[in-house]
Amino acid sequence: MNIRAKKWVLPKLDTRQLVLLAFLMALSLILGRFGTVSTQFIQVGFTFVATSLIARWYGPIWAVLTASILDVVKVMLMGGQYFIGFTVTAAAAALIYGWGYYRVDKISWLRVAITVALVTFIVNLGLNTINLILMYQPVHSWSSFWAFITPRFIKNLTVYPIQVLVSYFVLNNPVINRLTKDIF
């Protein structure tokens, strides 16, 4: 089986890998609840850090599975209205992160910038905006679409460089690189 095909196979996990996956899932829940920085106009969450690490270490299939499970668990633990569209967007983001980071020895600035841009435009601006319109707008029109996407575009444009910087430095951290070599 070539390296491209191996990217899309569900790898078996040993005990250390399973424990680390559970830890990253717990970290994602904690970051989703307490790891947000808010101002009057903008809110920045850091769950993408845990999703990026899961995608880098476990691949796109495990990342999609864990992102889907975590979306449901977050709604059950923290309350709120469940909407399957947000589960699909969480899975799509994990798939993109997996495509960008899995089985890459040195993750470059360009790779991080492209991967985060794809998540930003396809998932955050595209799919999430459509989900919000479907949930909260009784009449679907172009004017409601523009009303939803304009502030979201400004927010994502502001947050994009922060996500690129944090992702690059986390994914290229010496401790993360050592864990990659020791556990995977």
N, C-alpha and C positions, 0 to 999 in steps of 0.2 A: 504494500500500500504506500503510495507516495505521500509526501509531507502535506500537500494540499488536502488530500482526502482525510488524513489523520486529524486535521483541524475540526472536522465535522463529525467525529466519533465521540460518543460519550465515554470518556476514560474512567476506568475503575479507580477508586480511591483507597489508599491504605489508611490506617488509623490516624496517623499524624495529619494527613491531608483532610480527612473528614472533620477532625477536631478544629483545624484551622478554618475550614469552610463554615463550621458552626460559629466560630468566633467572629468571622467577618460578617455573617448574617446578623449576629447580635450587635456588632458595631454599626451596621447599617440601620438597625432599629433605633439605637441610641442617637446616632447622628441625625436621623429623621425627626426625633423628638426634641433633642437638646442642642443639636449641632447646627443651628441656623443663626445667622447674623442678620438682624433686621434694623432698618432705618424707617423713617416715615414713608419713604417712597419705594424702597427696594428690599427684597428678602433673598439672602443667599444661603442655600443649603449645601451641605457637604456629603450627602449620601453617595454622590458620584465617586468619591474616593474609595469606598468599600466596593461599589460595583466595578470600578476599574481594576481593583486588585483581584476580585473574583474572576473577572474576564481575562486578566493576564495569566493567572495561575491555573485556572480550571477550564478555560476555553469558552467558546460562544454558547455551546449547548447547556453546560452547567450554569453559566451566567444567566441565560434566559430562564431556566427552571427556577433558580434561586430568586431572581427578580420578580417572577410571577408569584411565587409563594410569599415572598416578603411583602408584596403589595397587598395581598389578601390579609396577611397577619397584621400589618400596620393598621388596616381599617378595623380589624377585630379588636386589637389592643387599644388603639387610640381613639376609636370612635369615628364617626363621619359616615358619609353615604358611599356605599360601594358602587362603582361603575366600571364595568369590564373594559371600557375603552382605556382607562388609566393602567390597567394591568397589561393590556396590549402595548401601550407606549413604554412602560417600564421594561417589558421584554424586548421591544425594539431597540431601546437605548443599550441594554445589555448585549444584544446581538452586535450592534455597531462597535461597542467597546471590545467585544471578543474578536471581531474581525480585525480591529486595529492593533490590539496589544498581545494576543495569544501567540506564544512561541516566537517572540521577537527578543533577541538577546539585548540589544541596546535600543531603547525607544528614543527616537530623535524628536527634536522640537517640531519638525515638519509633520511627523506621524501624529504627535499629540494634537497639533493645531488642526489637522485635517479631521481626525477622529472626533474631537470636541466640536468642530464646526458642523459635521454631519449630524451629531446628536442635537446640537442647538437648532439647526434649521429643520431637519426632518421631524424630530421628536418634540422638542420644546415649542417651537413656533408652529409647526405643521399639525401633528397629531393631537397635541395637548390643546391647541386652540380649537380644533374641530370638536374635541371632546367637551370643552367648556361650552361651546355654542349648542351642542346637542343637549347638554344637561340643563342649561339655564336660559336659553332663548327659545320661546315658544314659536316664533316665526323666524325661519332661517333665510337671511338675505345677505347681500354683499355689504350693506351698511352695518349689519350686526357683526359680520366678519371683520371689517375694518375697525370697528369699535373695540373688538377684543384684541386684535393683533397689534395695533399701534403701540399701546403701552407695553405689551409683551415683547415687542421687537426692541424697544428702547432698553428694557430691563435685560434682555438676553445679550444685547450689544455691550452693555456695561459689564455684565458678569462673565462674558466670554474670556477676556484676558486673565481674569482671576482663576477660572477653571483650567485654562491652559497652564498657567504657572504652577498651580497646586498639583495638577496631574503630572506634569513633567517632573517636579521635584520629588513627589511621592514615588512614582514609578521608577525613578533612577536613584533612589536613596540607597546607600550602601547596605543598610540593614535589609531592605527589601530584596536587593540583588543577592545577598548571602542566603536569605530564606529561600529564594528561588532555586539556588544551587543545592542547598541542603535538603529541601523537602521535595522538590520536583525534579 
